[in-house]
Amino acid sequence: MLFKKMLRDISDYKFQFISIFLLAFLGAFLFSGINAEEMGLESSINHYYDETNMADGWIYSPYLNELFLEVVYHLGATNQNGKATDSGFSGRT
């Protein structure tokens, strides 16, 4: 009895049924597509960082010393660090 009522309701409201079905399909499709794109982007950026030996992060400070660099190196995720100086002019013009 319920099955017949369900079929009758679907046939009476077929456009609403189709629109809800398409909306649910579109939502699932967009969610899976965005999720796949995010995973692919993360994989490609990690490959680029490894290939070019590009730094994952930078610390800018005029007060860096060797002790600070050693502490950062021992955080665990660091396998190489360096210290560079900025030769830009910071005085008044």
Protein Blocks (a to p, Z undefined) as FASTA:
>chain_A
ZZmmmmmmmmmmmmmmmmmmmmmmmmmmmmmmmmmmmmmmmmmmmmmmmmnopafbdcdd
fkbcfklmmmmmmnopacbdcddddfbdfbdZZ
